Amino acid sequence: MLTAGDEYPVHQTPEPIAYSGSDRNFYDRYFFNGYSKDGETFFAASFGVYPHINIMDGAVSILKNGKQTSVHLSRPLNMERMDTRVGPLSVEVIKPLSRVRLKLEETEGVSLDLEFTGRAFPIEEPRFTYRQGPRMLIDCTRMTQNGRWQGSLSLDGETVEVSHENWYGTRDRSWGVRPIGAADPQPIIPARFPQFYWIWTPLNFEDRAVFFHVNDDALGAAWNTRAVVAREGATNDELEHMSACKCDVVYTPGTRRAASGTIRIVDEKGGTSTVEMTPLSTFQMKGIGYGHPEWGHGAFRGDQLATMREDFVPADMNWADPTNLHIQAISKAVLTDPDGTQHEGIGSFEQLFMGPHAPSGFKDVLDPAS
């Protein structure tokens, strides 16, 4: 089947662009977040394309005054991947690798019209390849970029003006294979104990951005990690890739939520920088589909456009509910350079902790920190 995408030199297989290899779980996704520099208002959005199950979906969620409001949307893809609209929600690439427009026309009291401008060239994270026994669970690539937002957002008649001077944020693009839509009914043999330890911290400071992420196994060994410093306006060749990195987490007793985190990164000259992160508020990632029991990514919502609004208070939600494990903690950040110079910033401290993790003292699926 030929589609509009076949006009562009972006093919990755000998087939028309409507087809993406043979893995049923292939996906192609945008993620966005944005926040005022004081941390008072935070939003995030997702937008996913799932060629083999013929679905396109998205969500926008706003956290303000302790309340999180989400709008979820889904429609049949109809095999046309270049039409990046799900009803009133749209993503428009204005300048590749630099500027993107995110728009939601008023839907159940929520709207936004925002343009993202990158602060530096995007970072290519190492390829994520993760198996459960013989079964491939994740095989994807992601690029991440910090930037500034311009425009406005509105919630139940209250409009918030957004400007480059007062708003930071992060966007990413990821594509490849990960679980989407209906779960696979065939169990893995032998049965596997659930384990996933994930930290992702794109942070914004006045003159630079700091990126760190890590996936640890049950023993605490990192199977995927990277730390990068991106100075304002840095090109790809000017991104500063650190030679070593780790994050020490102090947990809130009785939970698996971070009370604080300290990133330690060593540059190529041996200098050590630290970033102290202090969470200010919690954003539930299921508000944009991650782990949502009904509106998860790629979930079948019928053969027509479907929408749904939901409201909740993250502070009132049980951290140990598996659908509540995946969060972004909007966090104050203090960066200390090797020479002792300090910089204040803000960013997201994403967390997903399930199963054993020896350095944290976790031995079961959801045993809390002592």
C-alpha positions as CSV (number, residue, x, y, z in Angstrom):
1,M,0.0,0.0,0.0
2,L,1.5,3.3,-1.1
3,T,1.0,6.3,1.3
4,A,2.3,9.9,1.5
5,G,5.4,8.7,3.4
6,D,6.6,7.0,0.2
7,E,7.3,10.4,-1.3
8,Y,10.1,10.9,1.3
9,P,13.6,9.2,1.3
10,V,13.0,7.6,4.7
11,H,12.5,3.9,3.9
12,Q,14.2,1.4,6.1
13,T,13.0,-1.8,4.3
14,P,12.4,-2.7,0.7
15,E,8.6,-2.4,1.4
16,P,6.4,0.7,1.3
17,I,6.7,3.0,4.4
18,A,3.3,1.7,5.7
19,Y,5.1,-1.5,6.7
20,S,7.8,-1.6,9.4
21,G,9.6,-4.9,9.3
22,S,7.8,-7.9,10.7
23,D,7.6,-7.4,14.5
24,R,4.0,-6.8,15.7
25,N,5.3,-4.6,18.5
26,F,7.1,-2.0,16.3
27,Y,6.3,1.5,17.5
28,D,7.3,5.1,16.7
29,R,6.7,7.7,19.4
30,Y,7.1,11.3,20.4
31,F,7.3,12.3,24.1
32,F,7.2,15.9,25.5
33,N,7.3,17.5,28.8
34,G,7.4,21.2,29.9
35,Y,7.5,23.1,33.1
36,S,7.7,26.6,34.5
37,K,11.0,27.4,36.1
38,D,9.4,27.6,39.5
39,G,7.9,24.1,39.1
40,E,4.4,25.3,39.7
41,T,3.0,24.0,36.4
42,F,4.0,20.9,34.5
43,F,2.7,19.1,31.4
44,A,3.6,16.1,29.4
45,A,2.3,14.5,26.2
46,S,2.8,11.4,24.2
47,F,2.0,10.6,20.5
48,G,2.5,7.1,19.2
49,V,2.3,5.3,15.8
50,Y,1.9,1.5,15.8
51,P,2.0,0.3,12.2
52,H,1.4,-3.4,12.6
53,I,-1.7,-3.0,14.8
54,N,-2.9,0.0,12.7
55,I,-3.4,2.4,15.6
56,M,-2.3,6.0,16.3
57,D,-2.8,7.5,19.8
58,G,-1.8,10.3,22.1
59,A,-2.4,12.0,25.4
60,V,-1.9,15.3,27.1
61,S,-1.7,15.7,30.9
62,I,-1.3,18.9,33.0
63,L,-0.2,18.9,36.6
64,K,-1.2,22.1,38.5
65,N,-2.0,22.8,42.2
66,G,-1.4,19.1,43.0
67,K,-4.1,17.9,40.5
68,Q,-3.3,16.0,37.3
69,T,-5.7,16.2,34.4
70,S,-5.3,14.1,31.3
71,V,-7.0,13.7,27.9
72,H,-6.4,10.4,26.1
73,L,-7.1,10.0,22.3
74,S,-6.9,7.1,19.9
75,R,-7.9,6.4,16.3
76,P,-7.2,3.9,13.5
77,L,-4.0,4.7,11.8
78,N,-5.3,3.6,8.4
79,M,-1.7,2.8,7.4
80,E,-0.9,6.5,6.8
81,R,2.0,7.4,9.1
82,M,2.6,10.9,7.8
83,D,-0.8,12.2,9.0
84,T,0.3,13.0,12.6
85,R,-3.0,13.9,14.0
86,V,-5.4,12.1,16.4
87,G,-8.5,14.2,16.1
88,P,-7.7,17.5,17.9
89,L,-4.2,16.5,18.8
90,S,-1.3,17.1,16.4
91,V,2.4,17.1,16.1
92,E,4.1,19.2,13.5
93,V,7.9,19.2,12.8
94,I,8.8,22.7,11.9
95,K,12.6,22.3,11.7
96,P,13.9,18.7,12.1
97,L,16.1,18.2,15.2
98,S,15.3,21.7,16.4
99,R,11.7,22.9,16.4
100,V,8.4,21.0,16.9
101,R,4.8,22.3,17.4
102,L,2.4,20.4,19.8
103,K,-1.2,21.4,19.6
104,L,-4.4,20.2,21.3
105,E,-7.6,21.9,20.3
106,E,-10.0,22.3,23.2
107,T,-11.0,18.8,24.3
108,E,-13.0,18.3,27.5
109,G,-11.6,21.5,29.0
110,V,-8.0,21.0,28.0
111,S,-6.1,22.7,25.2
112,L,-2.6,23.8,24.3
113,D,-0.6,25.3,21.4
114,L,3.1,25.2,22.1
115,E,6.3,25.3,20.1
116,F,9.5,23.6,21.3
117,T,12.9,24.9,20.4
118,G,15.9,22.8,21.2
119,R,18.8,24.2,23.2
120,A,21.4,22.0,21.6
121,F,21.7,19.1,19.1
122,P,19.7,16.1,20.3
123,I,21.5,13.2,22.1
124,E,21.4,9.7,20.7
125,E,21.1,7.3,23.6
126,P,22.7,3.9,23.4
127,R,20.5,1.3,21.7
128,F,18.2,-0.4,24.2
129,T,18.1,-4.2,23.8
130,Y,16.5,-6.1,26.6
131,R,15.4,-9.8,26.6
132,Q,13.3,-11.9,28.9
133,G,14.8,-15.3,28.4
134,P,14.7,-15.8,24.6
135,R,12.0,-13.2,24.0
136,M,12.9,-9.7,22.9
137,L,11.1,-7.2,25.1
138,I,12.8,-4.0,24.1
139,D,14.9,-3.1,21.1
140,C,14.8,0.6,20.3
141,T,16.7,3.8,19.8
142,R,15.9,7.1,21.4
143,M,17.0,10.7,20.9
144,T,16.6,13.2,23.7
145,Q,16.7,17.0,23.5
146,N,16.2,19.7,26.2
147,G,14.7,23.0,25.1
148,R,12.4,25.9,25.7
149,W,8.6,26.3,25.1
150,Q,6.6,29.2,23.7
151,G,2.8,29.5,23.5
152,S,-0.1,28.8,25.9
153,L,-2.0,26.0,27.6
154,S,-5.5,26.0,29.1
155,L,-7.2,23.9,31.7
156,D,-10.9,24.4,32.5
157,G,-10.9,28.0,31.4
158,E,-7.6,29.1,33.1
159,T,-4.9,30.0,30.6
160,V,-1.2,29.8,31.3
161,E,1.1,31.8,29.0
162,V,4.3,30.0,28.2
163,S,7.5,31.8,27.2
164,H,11.1,30.9,26.4
165,E,12.2,33.0,29.4
166,N,10.1,31.1,31.9
167,W,9.6,27.6,30.6
168,Y,12.0,24.6,30.0
169,G,11.3,21.1,28.9
170,T,12.4,17.9,27.2
171,R,11.3,16.0,24.1
172,D,12.3,12.6,22.9
173,R,11.8,10.5,19.9
174,S,12.0,6.7,20.2
175,W,11.3,3.9,17.8
176,G,11.7,0.2,17.6
177,V,10.2,-2.7,19.5
178,R,8.6,-2.6,23.0
179,P,5.3,-4.1,24.4
180,I,2.3,-2.3,22.9
181,G,-1.5,-3.0,22.8
182,A,-2.8,-6.2,24.1
183,A,-0.4,-8.3,26.2
184,D,1.0,-11.5,24.8
185,P,-1.0,-14.4,26.3
186,Q,1.8,-16.8,25.8
187,P,3.9,-17.0,29.0
188,I,7.7,-16.9,29.1
189,I,9.3,-20.2,29.9
190,P,10.8,-20.5,32.4
191,A,8.8,-17.9,34.4
192,R,10.8,-14.7,35.0
193,F,10.8,-12.7,38.2
194,P,9.7,-9.1,37.2
195,Q,12.7,-6.7,37.4
196,F,13.2,-3.3,35.9
197,Y,15.2,-0.4,37.4
198,W,15.1,2.8,35.5
199,I,16.2,6.4,36.1
200,W,16.1,9.2,33.5
201,T,17.0,12.8,34.4
202,P,17.0,15.4,31.7
203,L,17.8,18.6,33.6
204,N,17.9,22.3,32.6
205,F,20.3,24.9,33.9
206,E,20.8,28.5,32.7
207,D,23.7,27.8,30.3
208,R,23.6,24.0,29.8
209,A,21.5,20.9,30.0
210,V,22.6,17.7,31.8
211,F,21.4,14.3,30.8
212,F,21.7,11.0,32.7
213,H,19.9,7.7,32.5
214,V,20.5,4.2,33.7
215,N,19.0,0.7,33.5
216,D,20.3,-1.6,36.2
217,D,19.9,-5.3,36.5
218,A,19.0,-7.0,39.8
219,L,22.6,-6.9,41.1
220,G,22.9,-3.2,40.3
221,A,25.0,-3.5,37.2
222,A,24.1,-1.0,34.5
223,W,23.1,-2.6,31.2
224,N,22.3,0.8,29.5
225,T,23.6,4.2,30.7
226,R,24.9,7.5,29.5
227,A,25.6,11.0,30.8
228,V,26.0,14.0,28.6
229,V,26.4,17.8,29.2
230,A,25.0,19.9,26.4
231,R,26.1,23.6,26.5
232,E,23.7,26.1,25.1
233,G,23.8,25.9,21.3
234,A,26.1,22.9,21.2
235,T,26.4,21.0,17.9
236,N,26.6,17.2,17.8
237,D,30.4,17.4,17.9
238,E,30.3,19.7,20.9
239,L,28.2,17.5,23.2
240,E,30.3,16.5,26.2
241,H,30.0,12.7,26.8
242,M,31.1,11.8,30.3
243,S,33.4,8.8,30.9
244,A,31.7,7.5,34.0
245,C,28.3,8.2,35.7
246,K,26.1,6.8,38.5
247,C,23.1,8.0,40.6
248,D,22.8,7.4,44.3
249,V,19.2,7.4,45.5
250,V,17.8,8.1,49.0
251,Y,14.3,6.6,49.2
252,T,11.4,7.8,51.2
253,P,11.0,5.0,53.9
254,G,8.2,2.6,53.2
255,T,8.1,3.3,49.5
256,R,10.1,3.0,46.3
257,R,10.0,6.7,45.6
258,A,13.2,8.9,45.7
259,A,13.4,11.5,48.4
260,S,16.5,12.7,46.7
261,G,19.1,11.7,44.2
262,T,22.8,12.5,43.6
263,I,24.3,12.1,40.1
264,R,28.1,11.8,39.9
265,I,29.7,12.2,36.5
266,V,33.3,12.1,35.6
267,D,34.5,14.0,32.5
268,E,37.3,12.9,30.2
269,K,39.9,14.9,32.2
270,G,39.0,13.1,35.4
271,G,37.0,16.0,36.9
272,T,33.9,15.0,38.9
273,S,30.7,16.9,38.9
274,T,27.7,16.3,41.0
275,V,24.0,17.0,40.6
276,E,21.7,17.1,43.7
277,M,18.1,16.5,42.9
278,T,15.2,17.3,45.3
279,P,11.7,16.3,44.1
280,L,9.0,19.0,44.3
281,S,6.0,17.2,43.0
282,T,5.0,13.9,41.3
283,F,3.6,13.4,37.8
284,Q,2.0,10.0,37.1
285,M,3.2,8.7,33.7
286,K,0.0,6.7,33.3
287,G,-1.6,10.1,32.7
288,I,0.0,9.9,29.2
289,G,-0.5,6.2,28.7
290,Y,2.5,4.6,30.2
291,G,1.1,1.5,32.0
292,H,-2.4,2.8,32.0
293,P,-4.8,-0.1,32.5
294,E,-7.3,1.0,29.9
295,W,-5.5,3.6,27.7
296,G,-2.1,2.1,27.5
297,H,-0.1,2.7,24.3
298,G,-1.6,1.0,21.3
299,A,-4.7,-0.1,23.2
300,F,-7.6,-0.8,20.8
301,R,-10.3,1.8,21.5
302,G,-12.6,1.1,18.5
303,D,-12.7,1.9,14.8
304,Q,-13.4,5.6,15.2
305,L,-11.8,8.5,17.1
306,A,-12.1,7.9,20.9
307,T,-11.3,10.4,23.7
308,M,-11.4,10.3,27.5
309,R,-10.6,12.8,30.3
310,E,-9.5,11.7,33.7
311,D,-8.5,13.6,36.9
312,F,-6.6,12.5,39.9
313,V,-4.3,13.7,42.7
314,P,-0.9,12.0,42.5
315,A,-0.3,12.5,46.2
316,D,-3.4,10.4,47.1
317,M,-2.4,7.4,44.9
318,N,-0.9,4.2,46.3
319,W,2.8,4.1,45.2
320,A,2.7,0.3,45.3
321,D,-0.1,-0.1,42.7
322,P,1.9,-1.3,39.6
323,T,0.2,1.2,37.4
324,N,1.5,4.0,39.7
325,L,5.2,3.0,39.7
326,H,6.2,4.9,36.7
327,I,6.6,8.6,37.6
328,Q,8.4,11.8,36.8
329,A,9.3,13.8,39.9
330,I,9.6,17.5,39.0
331,S,12.8,18.3,40.8
332,K,15.0,21.2,41.9
333,A,18.6,20.5,40.7
334,V,21.9,21.9,41.9
335,L,25.0,21.2,39.7
336,T,28.4,21.5,41.2
337,D,31.3,21.7,38.7
338,P,34.7,20.1,39.4
339,D,36.0,23.5,40.6
340,G,33.1,24.0,43.0
341,T,31.0,26.4,41.0
342,Q,27.3,25.8,41.5
343,H,24.4,26.2,39.2
344,E,20.7,26.0,40.1
345,G,18.2,24.3,37.7
346,I,15.2,22.2,37.3
347,G,14.1,19.1,35.5
348,S,12.4,15.7,35.7
349,F,13.6,12.7,37.8
350,E,11.9,9.8,36.1
351,Q,11.7,6.6,38.1
352,L,10.4,3.0,37.5
353,F,11.6,0.6,40.1
354,M,10.2,-3.0,40.1
355,G,11.7,-6.2,41.4
356,P,15.1,-6.9,43.0
357,H,17.9,-4.3,43.1
358,A,20.7,-5.2,45.5
359,P,22.2,-1.7,46.0
360,S,18.7,-0.4,47.1
361,G,18.1,-3.4,49.3
362,F,15.1,-4.5,47.2
363,K,14.6,-8.3,47.2
364,D,11.0,-8.8,46.0
365,V,8.7,-7.3,43.4
366,L,7.6,-4.4,45.5
367,D,9.2,-4.5,48.9
368,P,9.7,-0.9,50.1
369,A,12.8,0.9,51.3
370,S,13.4,0.6,55.0
